[in-house]
């Protein structure tokens, strides 16, 4: 009877194992699937591959992009790509489960060439076609922008390949069950082949058919032979395929392990910066006291910085290269490509002065490295600001470089380059991968004073050294040098026949500020400084002989008087609201703007 059961069990077990192995091999589904974006009957100057296409499949994706000729492929944060696209017509490719979708968003038919935008984390020119594995540059949502030159049709042939999530859940159970059934059949076949006396039924001659021997009650049975034990089949390792998605199925019969899902992941400095301000021949408003404004603390909501480290390095290199090239050529037009605001004003004035006075000192060179520290704005709004503190071999002291991106389709420009002052400290950086908030120039929200007010206070302190703002700022070499120069000029016997006046006036449009992690703010400002000298009486004159003013005006003396104008860039620290600390002047720079006879 056991033999009749054993053989079918062995056959059934083998068949079950073969079916299980077949599900893992010849009947296994493909390891990857590919989805292509549907074609459109219209064209657009831009194609945007949405973030959902890049993240729909947890095991990662390989993208294939093809187009006619050479085209641009750029990677940027999703919000940045959308900001650059703006109101332009664009082919937008998205994900719908395992399929791709495409639709044309109506808008302007042409756009500027997006190549070289500071918004892109990376970009490259593709010739015809490329296939690559997507890896996010950092945490967050990312998109890919495709374009030719902004006027031609952008590539529309996009497909994505990903690991097939289809599984064979019964393969391992079938193999295990088949093995157990087959072992059971073999065990039954083995045991059924032995008689009660312990001899194999197929031994020398027929089994003993003699009279039955009965054992008296209570007597022990004689030994019936050696007991044979059947080892149990090892329990297979638990398969956790059901707990996640598979990157593919094994094509090997000898191994039943499920391949793991393919996953790809992208991957307080506060040193005292000692500096010195070298002031040349440098040449009043209502009192503006600083007032505290108890409001909400700054940076209550962390946001990622607007640029990654790699972007900042590239931007600094391009800005420094363009500015230094312009400095060497004294070319204001070239300067305008990467400089604006106060930085451009001071450098253009330097170029103009150098045209008449070749020996006039060149501006402090702008360098990209080494980068000592930085303060980077977070969020998605424009304009955006970055502060980088660098010091090259040709810089006597560290320089704070303020760069601003006014809109998505504009690149960062240097708007202020300020030399650090002795004994000053640049604020510590925020936590890693955290940006800082801008501080509105006219708002004192969370600060001891609004940024514009702070610059006005400094202008007043320089114009009226003994006025109400004389103690607003802590002692610093810039204020000391300017006020000492003014006092010496007024007290000089050589100037007793002249009426001399000094005035410093803040330019509100050049005030920008970023909040610091301690709740305060770094403020960049710009002031016009005028030095006026007029003869006291008719017949008196102002002697310009041997000065730079003689070279600029072409006159050795004047009976009408002279107006000398300097530009002053400053960097301030405004403490948080409620603080008892004084505001600080932590950097400054001066440049002669003009000298005009009256």
Buried (B, 14 or more C-beta within 10 A) or exposed (E): EBEEBBEEBBEBBBBBBEBBBBBBBEEBBEBBBEBBBEEEEEBBBBBBBBBBBBBBBBBBBBBBBBBEEEBBBBBBBBBBBBBBBBEBBBBBBBBEEBEBBBEBBEBEEEBBEBBEBBBBBBBEEBEEEBEEEBEBBBEEBBBBBBBBBBEBBBBBBBBBBBBBBEBBEEBBEBBBBBBBBBBBBBBBBEEBEBBEEEBEEEEEEEEEEEEEEEEEEEEEEEEEEEEEEEEEEEEEEEBEBEEBBBBBBBEEEEEBEBBBBBEEEEEEEEEEBEBEBEBEEBBBBEBBEBEBBEBEEBBEEEBBBBBBEEBBBBBBEBBBEBBBBBBEEBBBEBBBBBBBBBBBBBBBBBBBBBEEBEEBEEBBBBBBEEBBBBBBBBBBEBBBBBBBBBBBEEBEBBBBBBBBBBEBBBBBBBBBBBBBBBBBBBBBBBEEBBBBBBBBBEBBBBBBBBBBBBBBBBBBBBBBBEBBBBEBBBEBBBBEBBBEBBEEBEEEEEBEBBEBBBBBBBBBEBBBBBBBBBBBBBBBBBBBBBBBBBBEEEEBBBBBEEBBBBBBBEBEBBEEBBBBBBBBBBBBBBBBBEBEEBBBBBBBBBBBBBBEBE
